[in-house]
Amino acid sequence: MRHRFVIADVFTDRPFAGNQLAVFPRAEGIPEAAMQPIAREFNFAETTFVLPPRDARHAARVRIFTPRAELPFAGHPTIGTAAVLIHQGLRQKSFVLEEGIGPVPVEATPDGLVYLTSEKPVEVPEVKPVLRGIEFDEAWFASAGVPFCFVRLKDKAAVDRAAWLPELANAWSSNLYVFCGGKDLYVRMFAPAFGIEEDPATGSGAVALAGVLAAREPRDGSFSWTIDQGVAMGRPSRIEATAEKHDGRVVRIRVGGATRIVAEGEMDVPTSPP
């Protein structure tokens, strides 16, 4: 059977930058066993399949695959899938997508940016990363659906992966999210266990990072960050993240940015994939 797909560049306002995403907007007829092979065929950081929702109040159910595994949640696939559905006139400006972690609200702004909202607590385990080889300011594990090891460095020149990836192989998370900066952050993320040598833009990491940084603020209020990622890969991305904190608790995190639609096509999907 032939199924239409859309390729989008997410977290960028120009083509051939940002994080690539393949979206199958009407994936009802695609066999479940074909989804992982299709994701390997595209070999993007993620590929999404849009299915009818289980709850009629929601717009759609979205399954997210890296080249090696299915994810319960990811930021750039959520943002990009929502942008594709809006672009094709399949959905309005504000709706809810069902993902592995549960309902995820998304909203498009008048200037065309798409944001996801998370009100779930960010998981921060008590276990701490054990890292050697290069000096760093601080490191911790956290997850907003996908776990990461966050490492803060002093400057951009030190933002690299080589010293730590082997040590994280059996850790709480082997996904390495390295960053520096204050309100303007520079990021690189490496997740070879998922088949992602380096990610141009990591929305789920931005959600977890914003949650942790806001929780550490000594006061209540609204906080915001701009995240530049993918620069070293030649696919510059920009992520906008905000967090709201009330009574000492982070109650809402929003992450979003621009998306450019760059291609559409069809794929022959066998009814009995190997």
C-alpha positions as CSV (number, residue, x, y, z in Angstrom):
1,M,0.0,0.0,0.0
2,R,1.1,3.6,-0.7
3,H,1.2,6.0,2.2
4,R,1.9,9.7,2.1
5,F,4.6,11.3,4.2
6,V,5.8,14.8,4.9
7,I,9.3,15.8,5.7
8,A,9.7,18.8,8.1
9,D,12.6,20.7,9.5
10,V,11.8,21.5,13.1
11,F,13.0,24.3,15.4
12,T,14.1,26.4,12.5
13,D,12.5,29.0,10.2
14,R,14.5,28.1,7.1
15,P,14.8,24.8,5.2
16,F,17.7,22.4,5.5
17,A,18.4,23.4,9.1
18,G,16.9,22.3,12.4
19,N,15.9,18.7,13.1
20,Q,14.6,16.6,10.3
21,L,11.3,14.7,10.9
22,A,9.3,12.4,8.7
23,V,5.5,12.4,9.4
24,F,2.9,10.0,8.2
25,P,-0.3,12.1,8.8
26,R,-2.7,9.2,8.1
27,A,-1.0,6.1,9.3
28,E,-4.1,3.9,10.0
29,G,-3.2,1.4,7.3
30,I,0.5,1.0,8.2
31,P,1.2,-2.3,9.9
32,E,2.7,-1.8,13.4
33,A,5.6,-4.1,12.4
34,A,6.5,-1.8,9.6
35,M,6.9,1.4,11.7
36,Q,10.4,0.6,13.1
37,P,11.7,-0.4,9.6
38,I,10.3,2.8,8.1
39,A,12.1,4.8,10.8
40,R,15.3,3.1,9.9
41,E,14.7,3.7,6.2
42,F,14.4,7.5,6.8
43,N,17.2,7.4,9.4
44,F,16.2,10.8,10.9
45,A,16.3,11.3,14.6
46,E,12.6,10.5,14.7
47,T,9.7,9.4,12.4
48,T,6.1,9.8,13.6
49,F,2.9,7.9,12.7
50,V,-0.4,9.7,13.3
51,L,-3.3,7.5,14.3
52,P,-6.9,8.0,15.4
53,P,-7.1,9.0,19.1
54,R,-8.3,6.6,21.8
55,D,-10.1,9.6,23.5
56,A,-12.5,11.4,21.2
57,R,-11.6,14.7,22.9
58,H,-8.1,14.5,21.5
59,A,-7.0,15.2,18.0
60,A,-4.8,12.2,17.3
61,R,-2.5,9.5,18.7
62,V,1.1,9.8,17.7
63,R,3.7,7.0,17.8
64,I,7.4,8.2,17.7
65,F,10.3,6.1,16.5
66,T,14.0,6.7,16.4
67,P,16.0,4.4,14.0
68,R,16.3,1.9,16.8
69,A,13.5,2.3,19.3
70,E,10.0,3.7,20.0
71,L,9.8,6.6,22.4
72,P,7.0,7.5,24.7
73,F,7.6,11.3,24.1
74,A,9.9,13.6,22.2
75,G,9.8,17.3,21.7
76,H,10.7,17.9,18.1
77,P,8.4,15.1,16.8
78,T,5.5,16.6,18.8
79,I,6.1,20.1,17.5
80,G,6.8,19.0,14.0
81,T,3.8,16.6,13.8
82,A,1.5,19.3,15.1
83,A,2.9,21.8,12.5
84,V,2.4,19.3,9.7
85,L,-1.2,18.6,10.7
86,I,-1.9,22.4,10.9
87,H,-0.2,23.0,7.6
88,Q,-2.3,20.3,5.8
89,G,-5.5,21.7,7.3
90,L,-6.1,18.5,9.3
91,R,-6.2,20.2,12.7
92,Q,-6.8,23.7,14.1
93,K,-4.4,25.9,16.0
94,S,-4.8,24.3,19.4
95,F,-5.4,20.6,20.2
96,V,-4.1,17.6,22.2
97,L,-2.0,14.7,20.9
98,E,-1.9,11.4,22.7
99,E,1.6,10.0,23.2
100,G,3.2,7.3,25.3
101,I,3.4,9.6,28.4
102,G,-0.2,10.7,28.0
103,P,-2.0,13.7,26.5
104,V,0.3,16.5,25.3
105,P,-1.4,19.9,24.5
106,V,0.0,21.8,21.5
107,E,-0.8,25.3,20.3
108,A,0.3,27.5,17.4
109,T,0.9,31.2,17.8
110,P,-0.2,33.9,15.3
111,D,3.4,34.1,14.0
112,G,3.4,30.4,13.2
113,L,5.4,29.0,16.1
114,V,4.2,25.8,17.7
115,Y,4.5,25.0,21.4
116,L,3.9,22.0,23.5
117,T,2.9,22.3,27.2
118,S,3.9,19.9,30.0
119,E,2.4,20.0,33.5
120,K,4.0,16.8,34.6
121,P,6.7,16.9,37.2
122,V,10.2,16.4,35.8
123,E,11.8,13.2,37.3
124,V,15.1,13.8,39.0
125,P,16.6,10.6,40.5
126,E,18.7,10.7,43.6
127,V,21.6,8.9,41.8
128,K,24.2,11.3,40.4
129,P,26.4,10.9,37.3
130,V,30.0,9.7,37.9
131,L,32.0,11.5,35.2
132,R,35.8,11.8,34.7
133,G,38.1,13.3,32.2
134,I,37.0,16.9,31.7
135,E,36.1,19.6,34.2
136,F,32.4,20.5,34.4
137,D,30.4,22.8,36.6
138,E,27.6,20.3,37.5
139,A,25.9,17.2,36.3
140,W,22.6,15.5,37.0
141,F,20.1,13.0,35.6
142,A,16.5,14.1,34.7
143,S,13.6,13.0,32.5
144,A,10.4,14.6,31.2
145,G,9.6,11.3,29.4
146,V,13.0,10.5,28.0
147,P,16.0,10.4,30.4
148,F,19.1,12.4,30.0
149,C,22.4,13.0,31.7
150,F,22.8,16.8,31.9
151,V,26.3,18.3,32.1
152,R,26.9,22.0,32.4
153,L,30.3,23.3,31.2
154,K,32.0,26.6,31.5
155,D,32.1,27.5,27.7
156,K,31.2,26.3,24.2
157,A,34.7,25.1,23.4
158,A,34.3,22.3,26.0
159,V,30.8,21.1,24.8
160,D,31.7,17.7,23.4
161,R,30.9,14.1,24.1
162,A,34.1,12.0,23.9
163,A,35.1,12.0,27.5
164,W,31.8,10.8,28.9
165,L,29.8,8.5,26.6
166,P,31.6,5.3,27.6
167,E,31.1,6.0,31.3
168,L,27.4,6.5,30.8
169,A,26.8,3.2,29.0
170,N,25.2,1.5,32.1
171,A,24.1,4.6,33.9
172,W,20.6,5.8,34.7
173,S,20.7,7.4,31.2
174,S,23.3,7.1,28.5
175,N,21.8,10.1,26.6
176,L,24.2,12.9,27.0
177,Y,22.9,16.5,27.1
178,V,25.8,18.9,27.3
179,F,25.3,22.7,27.6
180,C,26.7,26.0,28.7
181,G,25.3,29.5,29.3
182,G,22.7,31.2,31.4
183,K,19.4,32.5,29.7
184,D,21.0,31.9,26.3
185,L,22.1,28.2,26.2
186,Y,24.3,26.4,23.8
187,V,23.6,22.6,23.6
188,R,24.8,19.4,22.1
189,M,23.0,16.0,22.7
190,F,24.3,12.5,21.9
191,A,22.1,9.4,22.1
192,P,23.8,6.5,20.2
193,A,21.8,3.9,22.1
194,F,18.7,5.3,20.2
195,G,20.7,5.4,16.9
196,I,21.2,9.1,17.2
197,E,24.9,10.0,17.1
198,E,24.1,13.6,17.6
199,D,20.7,15.4,17.7
200,P,20.2,18.8,16.0
201,A,17.4,19.8,18.5
202,T,16.1,18.0,21.5
203,G,12.7,19.2,22.7
204,S,12.2,16.6,25.5
205,G,15.7,17.5,26.9
206,A,14.6,21.2,26.8
207,V,11.5,20.4,28.8
208,A,13.5,18.5,31.5
209,L,16.2,21.2,31.6
210,A,13.7,24.0,32.0
211,G,12.0,22.1,34.8
212,V,15.2,21.6,36.7
213,L,16.5,25.1,36.2
214,A,13.2,26.7,37.2
215,A,13.0,24.4,40.3
216,R,16.4,25.7,41.4
217,E,15.3,29.4,41.2
218,P,15.0,30.9,44.7
219,R,11.7,32.7,43.8
220,D,8.4,32.0,42.1
221,G,7.6,33.5,38.7
222,S,8.0,32.9,35.0
223,F,11.4,32.0,33.5
224,S,12.6,31.7,29.9
225,W,15.6,30.3,28.0
226,T,16.7,30.3,24.4
227,I,18.5,27.1,23.3
228,D,20.8,27.0,20.3
229,Q,21.6,23.5,19.2
230,G,22.8,21.7,16.1
231,V,25.3,24.4,15.2
232,A,28.3,22.0,15.2
233,M,26.4,19.7,12.8
234,G,25.6,22.4,10.3
235,R,21.9,22.2,11.2
236,P,21.4,25.2,13.5
237,S,18.2,25.0,15.6
238,R,16.5,27.4,18.1
239,I,14.3,26.2,20.9
240,E,12.3,28.6,23.1
241,A,11.6,27.2,26.6
242,T,9.6,28.8,29.5
243,A,8.6,27.6,32.9
244,E,6.1,28.8,35.5
245,K,6.7,28.3,39.2
246,H,4.2,28.9,42.0
247,D,4.4,28.2,45.7
248,G,7.8,26.7,45.2
249,R,6.7,24.2,42.5
250,V,7.1,24.2,38.8
251,V,3.6,23.9,37.4
252,R,3.9,24.4,33.7
253,I,6.7,24.1,31.0
254,R,6.3,25.2,27.4
255,V,8.8,24.4,24.6
256,G,8.4,25.4,21.0
257,G,9.7,27.0,17.9
258,A,9.3,27.2,14.1
259,T,8.9,24.4,11.6
260,R,9.5,24.4,7.8
261,I,7.8,21.9,5.6
262,V,10.4,20.8,3.0
263,A,9.1,17.8,1.1
264,E,6.1,15.5,0.6
265,G,5.9,12.1,-1.0
266,E,4.6,8.5,-1.0
267,M,6.1,5.3,0.3
268,D,5.1,1.7,-0.7
269,V,4.7,-0.1,2.6
270,P,4.4,-3.9,2.3
271,T,1.5,-5.4,4.3
272,S,3.8,-8.0,5.7
273,P,7.1,-6.2,6.3
274,P,10.3,-8.3,7.1
